[in-house]
């Protein structure tokens, strides 16, 4: 049903067989689908249809066919085995056809192979090629499907591989060329060979480095000059020449060409100078050298060998000769400057080339005069008088000498050779004028003595010059403010008041010829100080011989008749009493003199003492300075002083000597820093050996010994009081009897009352107050009393309460209420707390508690003020308490053992 024209099938309408009606071609149509119908012969006829599908099966009825009949390829002869040449391709229309390829002919020496790959035939190189044996291969390639086949032609052209490189016959060539050869001369032709053919064998030559003197022909290898050669500039050249073929890739060879330049005599000798000048003294002996000429020749060998001659020149009429090899010009006979003072010679430098070349040079010789006469001064000594203050640059004199020689031999130079240090004068080197270079001050130096020298080298002569200055009154008197410190000790002895000259006004006039006059301008209307107007000597008025202190300010003038100066004179009279002496100490200052201490260190010393004691400076009374004569050559100054308490009123209470000693000793470093003086430890006092009997207390005191004369510095006249050290034996509180032999209990009278508990101690008692009570005898009540001085300790402020009583407002810190007491204290490193020193005792009890974690430390120390033997020390050593003490001869240590130690932080 529904079949078109050319339908290849037919059906038997009786049997129903379907048969092939025409030729089938699977490659054209490989599948047919159609319908068939069966119909009966009834009436009406009945029919039925079915669908038929026919698949056409393939048979090998098609041959493979190459896609092109002829293939071409080019292959270099140095191609590696396995190199792919090209791929041929054939097509077979049959289904499931497998095509195989093979080289059927033309494969000479089996150079190629073919393999099936991805439906094509890959031709590869099986064996190495050789261009010289075969240059072309005509291969027949067969493609077969097993039954049928097809063929194609493959033309493979072999190309030359440039397998050989150019080769020079030698790796190094050497040629010679004369330096005078013209530009363009062929020096040498360099050639190389190459076994390749064609372009691979065509060679190009080139120079690796550009050497401007030469070039090489690229095609022939001919090396020619392109600049003039000069042996004297360069004697040889080395050229790197490369031969390169035109193959791909290019190959090359390199050789080295050494070109040696041969010298020719083309240079004349050349002198180092255009002309030569020399000089010679007229008295030199024959054959003395005058000068040396020198020439060089750039040629080599004999062409460059030079000798010298006067031949054909001028030798000064035979007065000179020249050495042929060295060029040294010498005198041939003795010269006479007065006859011929100057020569112009002509010499030649000649080389030994053929023909020889020669060069002339001019030589000028000056004959020098001989200096045989020294300069002569008019006299051996000169006296010159000059007024001081003459202007700088003033010519004070002209000192000259004469010389009978002529010319430079007669030229004289002057100089100062001695006595002008520092440089005050200048002597003109040519004229001999003596000029002042600095201010001439008679007061600085009155006379200058110099030695001057006149030189006409090498001859000299000398003279002595005395420059004497005339003094003029050009300086004012010099006077500083000064003080008269008069320490007056009132005694019954006669002659203690200084009735004579105590010193003089410290004035000075640099003008030695001036006479000074002195006067009080004001402040001395009562004539307290008596003055000699001519000498400046000072005396004290007898009216000052009393027990009244005094301070008077006066103005003093001094005049030299033209100039004058004024200054302030302060008179201070201090009355020295026995109480001052009893409460005084003596400090020892290292490396100090009386004069240096008074000016300028006295003021700083008083400020230092006042700062240490927290007292005003005017309360420090210094009454003695005295050089220590018991220490040999050491310069130690003893300074004695006493200090008024800062709070003392008209009663004029003094620091005790013990307290002064303690506080100044502990603060020696502060005192030294302020006063700029080194304070030494104290000497032992007279009580060290305990001279008092029984329980008597020894007190070292200073007593008046004598009044010394005034000590003078440039600003102070100081009258010292020389004391002598003595002692007093006193019976301290708590002891009685004719000889202080009985100790009594001072608590017998109940001094603490009912508000406290009395505890007796050596020399007194201590009140332990009940709660809310305080005071020395527990007499003050914080609930019912009122504020009293000192009731709040450690700087606390006392506040009265409206309801009665008072309370203490304590400063910041670990102060304990209610009265700001401090019973505990912590110490950072390198700090300590000081109490009043423990004096001489017969027995005492000391109790303290402490807490620490330090393995080692000092708890308490009491000793002498000079770092010597007597002391008591309580220490912690390796976590154990240790007591060490000495009474002067030996040291005793007591070491109780505390289990576990004491460095555990517990009390």
Buried (B, 14 or more C-beta within 10 A) or exposed (E): EEBEEEEBBEBEEEEEEBEEEEEBEBEEEBEBEBEBEEEEEEEEEEEEEEEEEBEBEBEBEBBBBBEEEEBEBEBBBBBEEEEEBBBBBBBBBBEEBEBBBBBEEBBEEEBBBBEBEEEBBBBBBBEEBBBEEBBEBEBBBBBBBEEBBBBBBBBBEBBBBBBBBBEBEEEEBEEEBEBBBEEEEEBBEBEBEBEBBEEBBBBBBBBEEEBEBBBBBEEEBBBBBEEEBBBBEEBEBEBEBBBBBBBEEBBBBBBBBEBEBBBBBBBBBBBEEEEBEBEBEBBBEEEBBBBBBBBBBBBBEBBBBBBBBBEEBBBBEEBBBBBBEEBBBBBBEEBEBEEBBEBEBBBBBBBBBEEBBBBEBBBBBEBBBEBEBBBEBEEEEBEBEBBBBBEEEEEBBEBEBEBEBEEEBBBBBBBBEEBBEEEBBBBBEEEBBBBBEEEBBBBEEBEBEBBBBBBBEEBBBBBBBBBEBBBBEBBBBBBEBBBBBBBBBBBEEEEBBBEEBBBBBBBBBBBEEBEBBBBBEEBBEEEBBBBEEEEBBBBBEEEBEEEEEBEBEBBBBBBBEEBBBBBBBBBBBBBBBBEBBBBBBBBBBEEBBBBBBBBEBBBEBBBBBBBBBEBEEEBBBBBBBBEBEEEEEEEBBBBBBBBBBEEEEEEEEBBBBBBBBBBBBBBBEBBBEBBEBEBBEBBBBBBBEEEBEBBBBBBBBBEBBBBBEBBBBEBBBBBBBBBEBBBBBEBBEBBEEEBBEEBEEBBEEEBBEEBBEBEBBBBEBBBEBBEBBBBEBBBBBBBEBEBEEEBBBBEBEBEEEEEEBBBBEBEEEEBEEBBBBEEEEEEEEEEEEEEEBEEBEEEEEEEEEBEBEEEEBEBBEBBBBBEEBBBBBBBBBEBBBBBBBBEEEEEEEEEEEEEEEBBEEEE
